[in-house]
Amino acid sequence: MRLPALEIKAPEMVTPLSLYRTGQADARRDEQDYNLSQVGERSKAGDYPGAADAAFKAGKPDLAMR
């Protein structure tokens, strides 16, 4: 009997347990949120045409509306 394949996340999206112990996990999550917000701001300026549409289709309407 074979086990189902596991979904593997991209390494940059996985927070190591050691960061939780040192309290850096929140800072890392805030940085990722900031980077996502910057993509939304750039799409508003036209730097990334279609980024707002992609964000909306990906289920992140808050990024698409910025």
C-alpha positions in Angstrom: 0.0 0.0 0.0 1.4 3.4 -1.0 1.0 6.5 1.0 -0.3 9.6 -0.6 2.2 12.2 -1.7 2.7 15.0 0.8 2.5 18.6 -0.4 5.9 20.2 0.2 6.0 24.0 0.8 8.6 26.2 -0.6 11.5 26.6 1.9 11.0 30.3 2.3 7.4 29.8 3.4 8.4 27.3 6.1 9.3 28.8 9.5 11.8 26.7 11.4 11.0 25.7 14.9 14.1 27.5 16.2 12.6 30.8 15.1 9.6 30.2 17.3 11.8 29.6 20.3 13.7 32.8 19.8 10.6 34.9 19.1 11.7 35.7 15.5 8.8 33.9 13.9 6.5 36.9 14.2 9.2 39.2 12.6 9.6 36.8 9.7 5.8 36.6 9.2 5.6 40.4 9.3 8.3 40.6 6.7 6.5 38.2 4.4 3.2 40.2 4.8 5.1 43.4 4.0 6.6 41.8 0.9 3.1 40.7 -0.2 1.8 44.2 0.4 4.6 45.7 -1.7 3.5 43.5 -4.7 0.0 45.0 -4.3 1.4 48.5 -4.2 3.5 47.9 -7.3 0.6 46.4 -9.2 -1.3 49.6 -8.5 1.5 51.6 -10.0 1.5 49.4 -13.1 4.9 47.8 -12.4 3.4 44.3 -12.5 0.5 44.3 -15.0 -1.9 41.6 -14.0 -0.7 41.2 -10.5 -4.0 42.4 -9.0 -5.9 39.9 -11.2 -3.6 37.1 -10.1 -4.0 38.1 -6.4 -7.8 38.1 -6.8 -7.8 34.7 -8.5 -5.5 33.3 -5.8 -8.1 34.3 -3.2 -6.4 37.4 -1.9 -8.8 40.1 -2.8 -7.3 42.5 -0.2 -4.1 42.6 -2.3 -6.1 43.0 -5.5 -8.0 46.0 -4.1 -4.9 48.0 -3.0 
